[in-house]
């Protein structure tokens, strides 16, 4: 039996990946951080409690990482833990650098010392590209990186240190450069779920407006379920490599607002732009070319932008309805 360790198992991606690996017969371990409100710390994995082994660890504490690696003895490691909110990274740049950047180095060094033969997946990000775009309008593995946020800068460090450890020590480390991916489990402060839940709240009379930042920014949005499958596929290869994971279709935040509000029959006049939610430096356009991932590994997305949002809207609209089971979405 294969054993997987997922850092950040209680996040959106970690919970979906845990489900996938359990389906494939893995022994699944996952790290979580201590929290003063533990009831909110494992919400996304409560439905698989008892089937996964949860352990406390923090990427900024290398001793905790060594301990969990020695206990779990993983054959595959998925590093999904991070301070992952781009806007927050401007408010907490040092913590973002320590957790999202140096935290990866702590984990790699702990792996090198305890289980160097384990296969490692690093959650890299399209935010690393910044505003660099190839002539055809896409970003891909060869596009130069020029991040425009502390989060993006930390991810570039993680990406490069993973390549360094792979080349220096012969470790099996693959970077997945994932473009934006969402789901009903996405945090409420991220723009997709903020828009969906805001529209539902307006529809159901709990709010009368929604404040957003830059509406013209465009993103390549996919579904987290599709993207965690790509993570797993990367570690099944004999040789490690770096892959972009994306749908290849881009939509603006305004498109997101229009589709969500129109689906719910809510007037978009309730949406207001507010500078509080704008970034000091904006990343305007992301659209990924995942040809390498599709051709080499056979991956392809099963969700479209619209079907992803339909699922998110359904869950948000029914989360207070105890007769509707939305837990597995």
N, C-alpha and C positions, 0 to 999 in steps of 0.2 A: 504493500500500500504506500502511495506517495503521501508525503506530509508537506503541507503548505503553511507558511507563516505570512499573514497579512498585517502590515502595520496600518493603523487607521481603519480597522475592520468595521467600526461603527459609523463610518461615513457612507455617503451615497454609493460610491464605487465599491468600497469594501464589503458592504452588505450584499450587493448583487454578485460580486465575485465569490463570496463565501457560499452563496446558494449554488452557483455554477460548479464550484469545486466539490461540494457535497454530493451533487448529482453525479459527478464523475468518480465518486468513491474515495475522495481524499480524506485524510485526517487533517482537519483545519484548525489552526491556531490563529488567534488575532490579538493584537495589542490595542489597549485603550489607555487613555490618560485618566488619572484620578480627577474626580469632579465633585464639588460640594453638593451637587444635585444629581446623584447617581441615577435617579429615575429617568433623567433626560439623556443620559450618557450612552444608553444601549437601545434606544427606541427602535432603531432600524434593524437590529438583530434579535429583538426579543422573541420573534416567531421561530428562530432557530436555536434559542437558548437550550443548552444541554447537548446539542449536536456539534457545537464548536467550543473550543477551549479558550476562554478569555483571560488574558494576563495583563497586568499593569506594566507599562513601559513608556518611555518618552525618548524621542529622537535626540533631545538635548542632554540626555543622561546615558552615556555609553555603558556604564556598569549595568544598567537595567536591560540594555540590549544584549549584552553578553550573556546575562542570566537567562533571558527568554530563549536565546539561540541554543544554549546548552540544554535547556529543558525540552525544547520542541524537536531539536535535531531535524530541521526542515530539509527537504530536497528542492523545494522551490520557495522563493521569498518574493513577495510583492510589496514594494515600498509605496504605499498610497498616503501615508501620513504627511501632513503639511499644514502650515497656515496658508489656506488656499484662496482667500478672498482678495482679489486684486485691489479693490478700493481700500480695504483695511490695511493693505501693505504700505500705503502712503502714510497712514496714521501710526503704524507700528513697524517701521522698516527694520529696526535692529532685531526685534523678535522674529520677524519674517526671515531675515538672513540666517539667524541661528537655527530656527526650526526647519525651514524649507531648504536652506543651503547646507550649512554645516551639519545639520542633522543627518543628511544623506551620507556625508563623510564619516560621521560616527558609526552609522550602520554598516557601511562598507568595510571599515576597519574591524568592526566587531565580527563581521562575516569572515574576513580574511584570517582572523585569528582563531575562529572556532569551527567554521564549516565552509572552507574555501571552494569546495566542489559543488555547493548548492547553486542552482540557477536563479538569477536575480532579475526581476523586472523593476525598472525605475519609471515612475509616473512623471514624464516630461510634459511640456505644455506648449501649445501654439503661441502663448504669450511671449515665448523666447524670440520670436521673429520680429516683434514690434511692428513697425510700419513698412518693413521690407517686403516687397512683392516681386515675384518674377514677372517677366514681360507679358506672360499669358494670363496674368491676374491671379495666379495661385501661389501658395507657399508649399514647399516640399522639403525633403531631407537635405537638399543641397542649398536651400535658400539661406543667405547670410543672416546671422542672428544679431538683432539690435534692440533689446528689450527697452520698454518705456515705462516700467514700473519696478519697484523693489521686488515684487513677487517674480516678475519675469527675470530680473537679474539673478535672484536666488536659484531659479530653475536652470538658468544657463550654467551656473557653477555646478549644480548637481549633475547636469547632462555631461559636462566636461570631465568631472571627477570620475563619473562612471566609465567613460571612455578610457580615462587614464588607468584606472584599476583593471579594466578588461585587458588593456594592452600590456601593462606592467607585470601583472600577476597571472595572466591567463585565465581570469575568472569569466564565467558565462553570465554576462550582464547585457541586457537589452533595454534600450530607451524606447518607450512608446510616446511619440510626440502627439498627444491627443488634443484635438480641437474641442470646442465646447460641447459638452454632453450633459444632458439633463434627464429628469424623471420626476415622478411624484415625490421621490425621496430627497430631492435637491433642497438645500437649505433655503429658508424663507427670505433671506436677504439677497440671494442671487437673483438676477433680473428676471429670468424666466418664471420662477415660482413666485417672485414678488408681483409680477404682472398678473399671473393666473389667479393667485389668492386675492390680490387686490380687486380684480374684476369680479370675482365671486362674492367678496365682501360687499361691494357696491350693489351687486345684483340682489343680495339677500338682506340689504338694508343696514349693514353694520358700519359702512363707511360711505362717504360722499365724494371722495377724491383719492387720487393716487399720484404721488410725487416720484418723478423719475429724472435721470440725468440726460445724457446725450442720446437722442432718439434716432440719429442718423448713422450711428455706429453699426456696422454689419458683422455678423458672426456666422460661422459654419456650425450649425447646431445639429447634433445627433442624439441618440438615446443611450444612456449609460449601460443598459443591458447588452447592446451590440458591442460597446467598446470594451467591456470586461472580457468578452469572448476573445477579442483581439489580443488582450494582455496574455490570456492563457495560451493562445496559439503561438505567440512569440517564444514562450519558454519551452515549447515542444520541438523546436528546431535544434538540429545538431550544432549549428553555429550561431552565436549571438549576433544581433544586428540592431540597427535603429530604424524605426518605421513611423511614418505619419499615419494617423488614423482620423478619417474625416468622411463627410458625405460628399464633398465637392460642390455643395450648393450653399449659397450665402443668403441671409435675410437680415434686414435692418431691425433695430429695436422697434421702430414704427410698424414694421410688418408684424412683429410679434404682438404688439398692442392691438393692431387692427384685427388680426385673426381671432385673438382671444375674446375681445370685446364683442365682435360681430357674432361669434359662436354663441355667446351668452345673451345676445340681444341688449347689450349695454352701450350707451352713447360714449364715444371716446372723448367727449367734452370734459369728462371727469378726470382726465389725465392732465397733470400740470408738470412743466419742466422746472427743476429746482437745482441751483448750482451746488447745493450740498452733496448731491449725488454724482457730480461730474469729477473726473480725475484731473489732477494737476497737469498730466500729459496723457492725451487720449490715444488709444490704439483704434484706428478708424476702420480697418478692413481685415478680415480673416476669411480665407477660403482655401481649404487644403486639397492637395493632390495625393490620394492614397493608393496610387497605381501600384507601387512597390508591394504594399501589404496585400492588395487584391490579387496580383499576379503571382507573387511568390508563396503566399500562405493560403490563398483562396478565400479571404475574408470579404464579406460585403454586408452593408447595413440592411436591416429588415424594416426599420422605421423610417418614415419621412418626417419632415418638419411638422406637417399637419397631424399625422397620426400620433406623434410624440405629444403634441399639445392637446389633442383630444383626450388622451389618457390622463394627462396632468389636470385638465379641466374637470374630467369625470371624478377623479379622486378628491380634488379640492371642493367640488360642489357637494360631495356626499360624505365628507369626513365626519360630519356631525350626525349622520344617519346610521344608527347602529344595525339596521337591517341590511346594509350594503357592505359586503366584505371587500375592502380595498387594500387589505394588508399586504397581499402578495404582489401588488403592482409597483 
